[in-house]
């Protein structure tokens, strides 16, 4: 399994993909900025954060820290 985090600076949106590949999902909006993509079997596929700088970092994107995880080698 690979978790992928992408950021689109043009629209200030961050997406955390938890499951690889194309998935047919329904979207569950938690609020105006955060939405969950739910796949088959109620599996959480991804998390979308709009206005990411404001929601996560008080005007800038926060650093990402991985704890107790091995980094995957670049493919």
N, C-alpha and C positions, 0 to 999 in steps of 0.2 A: 504494500500500500504506500502511496506517495501523497503527501499533502502539499498542495501548491498554492502559494499566495501571490496574487497579481495586483498591481495598482495601475489605474488609468488616471494620469495627472490631468488630462483634459476635462474630465468630469468629476475628479476627486472621489473616485470609487475604488474600494478595496474588495477583492473577492478571495475567499479562502475555500479552495476546492478540497474536499475530504475524500472523494471517490473519483478515480480516474475514468475516462471514457464518457461517451454520450449517455445521458440518463434522461428519461422522461420524468419531469418533476412538476410538482405543484409548488406555488410560492406561498409561504406563510409570513405575512408582514407583522413584525413585532411592534414597529412604530414607523414614522416617516423615513427614518434613516437605515433601519436594519431589517433585512428579510432573510428567511431561511428557505433553501430549496430542499424539498422533501421528495425522495424518490420512492421506488417500489418497496413495499414492506415497511413503510414509514421510516426509511433510512435517511439520515441527514447527509445530503450530498454536498452542500456548500452554504456559505454565509456571505451575504453581500452587505457592504456598509457604504452608504452614500454619505457625502460630506465627511469623508474619513478623517481628514485633518482635524475637524472640529470635534467629531465624536470620540476619536482615539487619542489625539495628541495636543489639544489646546492650541491649534494653529499650525502644527507640523506633524509629520508622521513619526510615530514612536519607533524606537529601536526594537528589533525582534531578537529575543534571547531564547535559545533552545537549551533545555536542561535535561540531562540524563538521556540524550539522544545522540546517536551516531549520525554524522552528516553523510549523505549519499554522495558518491563520487559523480562528477559531471559526466553525462553521457555524450 
